[in-house]
Amino acid sequence: MAQPMTARVWMERAALFILFVFVAIPGPSSPTIALVLGVLYGISIRHPYPKQAKRLSTWLLQISIVAMGFDMNLQRVIAAGRSGFVYTLGGIAFAMIVGKLLGRVLSVSKIISHLISVGTAICGGSAIAAMGPVVGASDEEMSVSIGTIFILNAIGLLIFPPLGHAFGLSQEQFGVWAALAIHDTSSVVGAGTKYGETALMIATTVKLARALWIVPLTIGTAVLQHKGAPLKSIKWPYFIGLFLVAAIIRTYAPSPIWPHLAKGGKIGLTVTLFLIGTGMSRESLAKVGARPLIQGVLLWIIVAATTLALVHVGVIAV
């Protein structure tokens, strides 16, 4: 005979439902707020549906990334990537190598170290969200990695424009620096907007070109993880291929529907981050510790400082 639900169970379910609806509303919520609310729920309230939330977040994450492909214009990406291919590739390789080294020195787990390195090298939370399923990241590993990147995003949005003025960067120089040194596209756009129209245009196009590198990096990670194994045993990130298909469709078959699909993808990613956050616990946070945050901060400082120096002396330019 089923046991009647207690008041506590009702409260746990009601709180989960209310927060779920709140983060799904585009206006008041954001990816950062959604993740924070999810983590707060996870460490303070017993999750009534842990298995269902895990299953839903897995599927919703991949669907959302595919939908976000409808927000990418490949013609603009190719145009930006053609002029900045070398330094974009060099910057990504530099961030990945330094990130891995810092992860080893700080004894950060391989998965978290890889996710933070990818997030710094390419496009922040979106890159981590795409890479997570490929490396088999747990909710704790995803939450810690994305949380670290989001903290640095907020800082970058605030300090980059004043630093750009302090170092006397031109609109073009700042646009390139912001695109290569700030994690998420939204923060790049925000910083570029504060600096000027030219900076915004350059920052956005270079950032989009940088973001597209998640496709080869994700596929490469999948192959390396199964090195020596037959191709059929590799867990291919098929959703990344569909993301690219969506970008091609959006570029060469314009339609007023695509922006709505892209917006739906962003909402889905926000909800996914909330669900991932609810999988956290006090024990898991204590187990992970502060080392991933230290890795993320040090890696970001190194990448930002190196990029600024190269932009300032003219080695990197548009």
C-alpha positions in Angstrom: 0.0 0.0 0.0 1.4 3.4 -1.0 2.4 5.7 1.8 0.7 9.1 1.9 3.0 12.0 1.0 4.2 14.1 3.9 4.2 17.9 3.9 8.0 17.8 3.4 7.6 15.8 0.2 5.0 18.2 -1.1 7.3 21.1 -0.4 10.2 19.5 -2.1 8.1 18.9 -5.2 6.5 22.3 -5.2 9.9 24.0 -4.8 11.3 22.1 -7.8 8.3 22.8 -9.9 8.3 26.6 -9.1 12.0 27.0 -9.8 11.7 24.9 -13.0 9.0 27.2 -14.3 10.9 30.3 -13.2 14.2 29.4 -15.0 12.2 28.6 -18.2 10.9 32.1 -18.4 13.3 34.1 -20.7 12.9 37.5 -19.0 13.9 37.2 -15.3 16.2 34.1 -15.6 19.6 33.5 -17.1 22.0 30.6 -17.4 24.0 31.9 -14.4 20.8 32.4 -12.2 19.5 28.9 -13.3 22.7 27.1 -12.3 22.9 29.0 -8.9 19.3 28.2 -8.1 19.8 24.5 -9.1 22.9 24.2 -6.9 21.1 25.9 -3.9 18.2 23.5 -4.3 20.5 20.5 -4.6 22.5 21.3 -1.4 19.5 22.2 0.7 16.6 20.0 -0.4 16.3 16.3 -1.1 15.7 15.8 -4.8 12.3 14.0 -5.4 13.1 13.0 -9.0 16.9 12.5 -9.3 16.8 9.9 -12.0 14.2 11.6 -14.1 16.0 14.9 -13.9 19.2 13.3 -15.0 17.5 11.7 -18.0 15.7 14.9 -19.0 18.9 17.0 -18.7 20.8 14.6 -20.9 18.3 14.8 -23.8 17.4 18.5 -23.3 21.1 19.5 -23.4 21.7 17.9 -26.7 18.5 19.2 -28.3 19.3 22.7 -27.0 22.8 22.7 -28.5 21.3 21.6 -31.9 18.7 24.4 -31.7 21.4 27.0 -30.9 23.0 26.2 -34.2 20.2 28.2 -35.9 21.7 31.3 -34.3 25.0 30.9 -36.2 25.6 32.5 -39.6 28.4 30.5 -41.2 29.2 33.2 -43.8 30.1 35.6 -41.1 32.0 32.9 -39.2 34.0 31.9 -42.3 34.8 35.5 -43.1 36.1 36.1 -39.6 37.8 32.8 -39.4 39.7 33.3 -42.7 41.6 36.3 -41.3 42.0 35.0 -37.8 42.4 31.3 -38.4 46.0 31.0 -37.2 45.8 33.0 -34.0 42.4 31.5 -33.1 43.8 28.0 -33.5 47.0 29.0 -31.6 44.9 30.5 -28.8 42.8 27.4 -28.4 45.9 25.1 -28.4 47.6 27.4 -25.9 44.6 27.5 -23.5 44.2 23.7 -23.7 47.9 22.9 -23.0 48.2 25.4 -20.2 44.9 24.3 -18.7 45.9 20.7 -18.7 49.2 21.5 -17.1 47.5 23.6 -14.4 45.0 20.8 -13.8 47.9 18.3 -13.1 49.8 20.7 -10.9 46.6 21.4 -8.8 45.5 17.8 -8.8 42.1 18.6 -10.4 40.2 15.6 -11.8 40.9 14.9 -15.5 37.3 15.5 -16.5 36.9 18.8 -14.7 40.3 20.0 -15.8 39.4 19.2 -19.4 36.0 20.9 -19.2 37.5 24.1 -17.7 40.2 24.1 -20.3 37.6 23.7 -23.1 35.4 26.4 -21.7 38.3 28.8 -21.5 39.6 27.9 -24.9 36.4 28.1 -26.9 33.1 29.4 -25.7 32.5 29.0 -22.0 29.4 27.3 -20.7 28.2 26.3 -24.2 31.5 24.4 -24.9 31.4 22.7 -21.5 27.7 21.7 -22.1 28.7 20.2 -25.5 31.8 18.4 -24.2 30.2 17.1 -21.0 28.3 14.1 -22.6 31.3 13.2 -24.6 33.6 12.8 -21.6 30.9 11.3 -19.4 30.9 14.2 -16.9 28.7 13.8 -13.8 26.3 16.5 -12.6 28.9 17.6 -10.0 31.7 17.9 -12.6 29.4 19.8 -15.0 28.2 22.2 -12.2 31.6 23.0 -10.9 33.1 23.5 -14.3 30.3 25.7 -15.6 30.0 27.6 -12.3 33.7 28.5 -12.5 33.4 29.8 -16.0 30.3 31.8 -15.2 32.0 33.5 -12.3 34.9 34.6 -14.6 32.4 35.7 -17.3 30.8 38.1 -14.9 34.2 39.5 -13.9 35.3 39.8 -17.5 32.2 41.7 -18.5 32.9 44.3 -15.8 36.7 44.7 -16.0 37.6 44.3 -19.7 36.3 47.7 -21.0 38.1 49.7 -18.3 41.3 47.7 -18.9 41.0 48.3 -22.6 40.8 52.0 -22.1 43.7 51.9 -19.5 45.9 50.1 -22.1 44.9 52.5 -24.9 43.4 49.7 -27.1 41.7 50.8 -30.3 38.2 49.6 -31.1 39.7 46.9 -33.4 42.3 45.7 -30.8 39.7 45.5 -28.0 37.3 43.6 -30.2 39.9 40.9 -30.9 41.1 40.8 -27.3 37.6 40.4 -25.9 36.7 37.7 -28.4 39.8 35.6 -27.6 39.9 36.2 -23.8 36.3 36.3 -22.6 34.6 32.9 -22.3 30.9 33.2 -23.2 29.5 34.9 -26.3 27.0 36.9 -24.2 29.8 38.5 -22.1 31.9 39.2 -25.3 28.9 41.0 -26.8 28.3 42.9 -23.5 31.9 44.0 -23.3 32.1 45.0 -27.0 28.9 47.0 -26.6 30.4 49.0 -23.8 33.5 49.7 -25.8 32.0 50.8 -29.1 30.2 49.7 -32.3 33.4 48.7 -34.1 34.6 46.7 -31.1 31.2 45.0 -30.9 31.2 44.0 -34.6 34.8 42.6 -34.5 34.3 40.9 -31.1 31.1 39.1 -32.2 32.4 37.8 -35.6 35.7 36.6 -34.2 33.9 35.0 -31.2 31.6 33.1 -33.5 34.5 31.8 -35.5 36.2 30.7 -32.2 32.9 29.0 -31.0 32.7 26.8 -34.1 35.9 25.0 -33.1 33.8 23.1 -30.6 32.9 20.8 -33.5 36.4 19.4 -34.3 37.5 19.5 -30.6 34.5 17.5 -29.5 34.8 14.9 -32.2 38.6 14.7 -31.5 38.0 14.2 -27.8 35.6 11.3 -28.6 38.2 9.7 -30.9 41.1 10.1 -28.4 39.0 8.6 -25.6 38.6 5.4 -27.6 42.1 5.4 -29.1 42.8 2.0 -30.6 39.2 0.9 -30.4 37.0 0.1 -33.5 35.1 3.1 -34.8 31.8 1.6 -34.0 32.6 1.5 -30.3 33.2 5.3 -30.2 30.5 7.3 -28.5 30.2 9.9 -31.3 28.7 13.3 -30.4 26.1 13.1 -33.2 24.3 16.2 -31.8 27.4 18.3 -32.7 26.9 17.2 -36.3 23.3 18.2 -36.1 24.4 21.6 -34.6 26.5 22.2 -37.7 23.6 21.1 -40.0 21.4 23.6 -38.2 24.0 26.4 -38.8 24.1 25.5 -42.5 20.3 25.5 -42.8 20.2 28.9 -41.0 22.8 30.4 -43.3 21.7 29.1 -46.7 17.9 28.8 -46.2 16.8 31.9 -44.4 13.5 31.8 -42.5 11.8 33.8 -39.7 11.5 30.5 -37.8 15.2 30.0 -37.1 15.6 32.8 -34.6 12.7 31.3 -32.6 14.4 27.9 -32.6 17.7 29.4 -31.5 15.9 31.3 -28.7 14.2 28.0 -27.7 17.7 26.4 -27.6 19.0 29.1 -25.2 16.0 28.6 -22.9 16.5 24.8 -23.0 20.2 25.2 -22.1 19.2 27.5 -19.2 16.7 24.8 -17.9 19.3 22.2 -18.4 21.8 24.0 -16.2 19.2 24.3 -13.5 18.6 20.5 -13.7 22.3 19.8 -13.6 22.7 22.1 -10.5 20.0 20.2 -8.7 22.2 17.1 -8.9 24.7 18.7 -6.6 25.0 18.0 -2.9 27.0 19.4 0.0 29.1 16.2 0.0 30.0 16.5 -3.7 30.9 20.2 -3.3 33.2 19.5 -0.4 34.8 16.6 -2.3 35.6 18.8 -5.3 37.0 21.7 -3.2 38.3 25.0 -4.5 41.0 23.7 -6.8 38.9 23.8 -10.0 38.2 27.5 -9.3 41.9 28.2 -8.8 42.7 26.4 -12.1 40.0 28.4 -13.9 41.2 31.8 -12.5 44.9 31.1 -13.2 44.2 29.8 -16.7 42.1 32.8 -17.5 44.6 35.3 -16.2 47.4 33.6 -18.3 45.3 33.5 -21.5 43.9 37.1 -21.1 47.4 38.6 -20.3 49.1 36.8 -23.1 46.4 37.7 -25.6 46.5 41.4 -24.5 50.2 41.5 -24.9 50.1 40.1 -28.4 47.2 42.4 -29.4 48.9 45.4 -27.9 52.1 44.9 -29.9 50.3 44.1 -33.1 51.1 40.4 -33.4 47.4 39.7 -33.3 45.3 42.0 -35.5 42.2 42.0 -37.8 
